[in-house]
């Protein structure tokens, strides 16, 4: 293992201001609110893309083509994420984390709710598809800056010896949002006749973002700026203005590339076990939609536990070991998962999804703290956003689309290979990284 601080140098810096416990609780709650809304949106779209949105916005195609087009539109949201990461990363390193936290959250919630108001293809023709794509792009742009701000604030507020645990909570917004999305859709399916749900009931799921937006905005608006950022800003007050933080991060590409490599397999595993499995199990193996959604919902609880537990474990054994173990388990689990689904047994489906989700969570839990620990404060937002959003467009955006295409053209073996190869890239990236557990963020240079 490399040394704890190599290749980052350590400097003497003014101590970060003391953080009242009430302030940290608000930061943690505000960060979780954004993460839940982010993943609620993507889970809602993924669930409905496989069932409702294809016929409404992409008519005139066969079933598989409608599914592919709907999932491709989901992927379009990822295209704007790197641009949002660049823009908000630069602004966040220049003006602070808090303003970006509020701006991106409002953009995200407004765009999500607006999808629930869209007219369909039957009502306005191709403009319905164009508007859906535009709103997905706005969501992606906002998300490009939102998650980085949320993770950074928690990481920069949290004490070094427990940073892995605290930073895992925004990460856990993913399973929390997935559970919320599945619960909302399941409730609507149970309460409404099938034709009513397909005609207008699905809109309620997107409009549910409005109360989440109001509550989250109130919490985030009261959050104080990161103490580590304030200390760094004070230390830099008498120095000439530096170049763009994005340029600084890209001029030192090794941590960015290692971070993207680490997230490659993790991102793909997430979308296979939460989004692709819905289309795969219902389309190819005859499972009822409700059965699969219930399994994914329950698996998200396992994923949540894995994330929090993984983050806490990384504070004890280090980030590298805590991420390496679940990554290797997921390599072995990929073929087992598909074998269990092919048995066409609901209990075995639950086992496959829950085990995969738990170990994905254990891998992703320490990730948030580890990525923020790779970069100094002056370009930490930019560097972290490049890692989070660069990996999202490479791995997360095309994952469900690639998996559906591979299985339709070449069979299930190619999807297994897709999971295994990308997870091995993650293993190599983790082995190539340095240990960062307990590092003082305000002393990284």
N, C-alpha and C positions, 0 to 999 in steps of 0.2 A: 504494500500500500504506500501511496505517496504521503509525504508529511501533511499535517493538518493545514498548513498555510501555503504550501507551495502549489502553484506558482504565484499566489497573491502575496504582495508585500504588505507589511503592517506599519502603520504610521501612528503618531501620537495625535489624538483628536480631542476636542472638548467633549466631556461626558454628555451623553444624551440626558435630557431633562427627566426627572422622576415622573412616572406614569401612575396617576390615581387608578385604583382598581375599577372604579365606576367607568372611567374613560375606556379602559381596555375592554370591558364587557360590551360597551356600545360599539366599539370597533369590531369586535368579534361578531356581534349580532348583525351589524350592518353589512359586513363582508359575507356572512352566510345568506342574508336576504338576497343579495345580488346573485350569488352562486345558485341558489334555489330557483330563482326566476329564470336564469340562463338555461339551466338544464330542464326545467319544466317546459320551456318553449321547445327545446330540441326533442324532448321525449314526446310531447304532444304531437309535434309534426311527424316524428317517426312512426308513432302509433297510427295516426290518421292517414299518413301517406300509403301505408300498406292496406288500407281499408276504404277510405272515403275520398281523399283529395284527388287521387288519380282520375276517377270518372268525372269529377266536378270541374277540373281544370285542364285535363288532358284527354278529352273524349275522342272517339273514333279510332282507338288503338286496341290491340289485344291485351289480355290481363297482364302478362309479363312486361309488355312495353309501357303500359300505364304505370306499373310499379317502378320500373327503371326511371321513367321520366319524373315521377314524384320524388324519388330518392335523389335524382340528379339535382332537382330544385333545392332539396335540403342541402346538398353539397355546395350549391352556389353561395349559400350563406357563409361558407368557410373561405371563399375566395377573397372576400372583403376583410377577413380577419387580420391578415398580415398588414394590410394598409392601415387598419385601425390601430394595430399594435405599434406601427411606426409613428403615426401621428400622435396618439395619446401617450406613447412611450416618451417621445421627445418632450411633449408639453408637461407630462408628469414629472420628469426629471428637472424641468426648468421652473415650473410654477407650483409643484406639489402634488401629492397623491390625492388629497381630499377633493379638489375641484373635479378631477377626472372621475372620481368615484361617483359623484352626483350626476355629472353630465351623461356619462355612458349609461347609467342606470335608467335615467329618464328616456333616453333614446331607445333603449332595449324594450322597456315596458310599453312604450307608445306603439312601437312597430309590431310587437306581439299582439296587442289588443286590436290593432288595425286589421290584421289578417282575419279576425272574426267578423269584420264588417265588409269584407270584399264581396262584390258580385261574382257570380260564377261565369264559366265560359258560355253557358246557354243564355245568359242575360246580356253580356256585352262582348262576347266573342274573344278574340285573341288578347284584348286588353286586360282581361281577367288574369291570364297567365303572366302578362307583362307586369302587372301590379304585384302579383304574388312574388315574382322574382325580385322586383325592386324592394319590397319589404324585407325579403330574406337578406338582401345585400345590406340594407340599413342595419338589420339585426347583427349581421356579421361584423360590420364596421364598428358598432358599439361594443360588441363582445371582444373585439381585438384589444380594446383598452380596459374593459371592465374587470376581467378576471385578474390581470396583472396588478391592478390597483388594489383589489381586495386581498390578494395573497400578500402583497408587499406590506400593506398596513398592518396586518396581523403579525407578519414575520418581524417587522421593525418595531412593533410594540412589545412583542413577546420576549420573555427572558431567554437568554441563549441556551440554558440547560434544558428548557422545555419547548424550544421553538418547533421541533418536529411535531410534537403533539398539538400545539395551538395552530400551526399552519395547516394541519391536516383537516381542520374544520371547514374552511372554505372549499377544500377538495371534496369534502363529504356533501357539499351542495349538490353534486351530481346524483348520487343515489337518492338524496332527499327530494330533489326535483322530479326524479323518475317515479318515485313512490307517489308523490302528489299528483303527477300527471295521470298515472294509472288509476288512482283512486277517483279522480274527477271523471275520467272517461268511463270507468266502470259504473259509477253512479248514474251517469247520463244514459248509458246503455240499458241499465236496469229500470230507470224511471220513464224512459221514452220508448214509444214503439219504434221499430227498426226504420220504417220509412221516415218518421219525423226526425230521428237522429241523423240520418243521411242527408235530409233536406236542410235542416237548420240547427239541430241540436249540437252538432260539432262546433258551431260558432261559440257556444257558451264556454267551451274549454279554453279558447283563445281569449275571450273577454274576461275570464277569471284572472288574467294578468293585471287588471285594473286595481282591485284591492291590494294585490301584492305590490304594485307600483306605489300606491299611496302610503302603505305602511313602511316599505323600504325607504322611500324618499324621506319620510319623517325621521327615521333612525339615522340614515346616512348624513342628512343635513346637519345633525348635531355632533358629528364625529370631529375630533380635533386632528390637526395635521400630525404626521408621523414624527416622533421625537428624534429619531435618527436623521430624518431629512432636515429637520430644523437645525440640528447641530451641524450637519454638513454644510448647510446653506450659510450658517453663521461663520464657519471656518473659511468659506470661499468668498466672503463678502469683499475682502480687500484684494482678491486676485483678479487678473483679467478674465473676461468671460471666455469660457472654454468652447470648443467646437460642439456640434450637435452630439447628443448622447447616443444617437443611433450610429453615427459615424464612429464614435469611440468603441461601441460594442462590436461593430463589424470589423474594426481594425485589429481586434483581438478575438479571432473567430473560434479558437479551440473550445472554450466553454459553451459557446452557442451551438457548435456542431455536436458536441458530446450530449448536451441537453436535448437537442432534436433527436439524436439517435436513441437516447434512452426512452423518449416518449413515443417513438415509432410503434413498437410492439404494444405498449400500454394503451395507446389510443385505439389501435385496431381491435385489440381484445375487448375494450369497452363497447364498441359499436357492434361487434359480433354477438356478445352476450346480452345486449339490451335492445338493439334495434333489428339487426339482421335475423335473429332467432325468431322474431314474430312472423316475418314473411316466410322464412324457411320452414318452420314447423307447421304453419297453416297451409301453405301452398303445396308443399311436397310430401307431407306426412299426415295430412288430414286432421290435425289437432284443431279444436274449436278456438276461435279467437279469444274467448274469455278464459279458457284454460291456460293459454300461453301468457296472456297479460297478467293473470294471477301469479304464475310462476316467476315472471320478470319482476313483479312488484315485491314478492317475498324475497327474491334474490337480492333486490336492492337493499334490503335490511342487512343481509350478510355483507354486502359491499360496503355499507356504511360502517359496520363493525370492523371490517378489515382495514378500512382507511384510518379510523381513529386508532385502532390497535397498532397498525403499521407505523403510524407517525410516532406513537409513544415508544414503541420498540426501538425505533431509530435513535431516540434520545439515549438509549441504554447501550446498544451494540454498535451504533454508527449507521450512517446513511447507506453505505455500500452493501453491507451484509443484509440490512433490512430490505433492500430492493432486490438484491441478487437472488435470495432464496425464493420469493414468490415468482420471480421471472422464470426460474428454472422449473418450478412446479407447473407453470402455465404452458411451457414447452411440452411437457409430458401429458398434460390434461387435454390438449387440443384434439387428438384422435379419440380419446375416451369420450369427450363431450359429444361428438357427432355420432359415435356408436350408440350412446345412450338415447339420443333423440330418435335415431333410426329404429329403436325398439318399439316406438309408438306407444309407450307407456307413460301416463301422466306422472306417476311417482319418479320414474327414471329421468324424465324431462326436468323435474324439479331438482333432482340431485345434480344433473349436468349443469344447469344454469346457476344454481346456488353456489356450488363449489367454484366454478369459474369466476363468478362475481366476487366471492370472498377473496380469492387470491389476487384478482385484479385490484381490489381495494387495498390489499396489503402492499401491493407494488406502488400504487398511486399515492398512498398516504404520506410517505416520507418525501415524496417528489417535490411538493410545494416549498418546503423549507430548503431542500437541497438546491433547487434552482435559484432561489433568492440568495443563497450563500455563495454562489459562483461569481457574483458581480459586486463591485464597489458601489457605494451609494450614488455617486454622481451619474452613473448610467445603469443602475440596477433595474429601473422600470423598463428602459429600452431593451436591455439584454434579456430580461425575463420575458417580455412580450414577444421578442423574436423567437425565443424557445417555445413558448406556449403556442403562439399562433403559427409559427413556421411549421411545427409538427402537425398542427391541426389541419392545415391545407394539404400537407403531404400524406398524412395517415388518416385522420378522422374524416375529412370530407369524402374521399372516394371509397372508404372501407365498405359500407353497406352496398354501394353500387358495384364495386369490384367483386364482392362475395356473391351477389346475385348473378352477375354475368358469368363468373367462373363456374358456378354450380350448374347454370343453365346450359353452358357450352361444353364443359369438360368433366363435370361430376364433382362429387363431394371431396375427393382426394386432393384436388387443387386448392380448395378452400383450407383444408388442413395444412397443406404445404405453405400457403399464404400466412397462416397464423404462426407456424413454427419458424419459418425463415425470418419474419419480422421480429418475433420475440427473441431470436438469437442475436439480432442486431442490437436489441435492447441490452442483452446480457453483455455483449462486447463493450457497449458504451458505458455500462456501470463499472465493468472491470477497468476501463480506461480512465475513470474519473478519480479525483482525489477525495479524501475524507474531509468533511466540513463540519462535523458535529461539534456544537459548542462554540463556534467561531463568533467573535464580536463583530457585528455588522458595521458599527461605527468606526472600526479600526482597519477595515479592508481598504487597500489602495491598489 
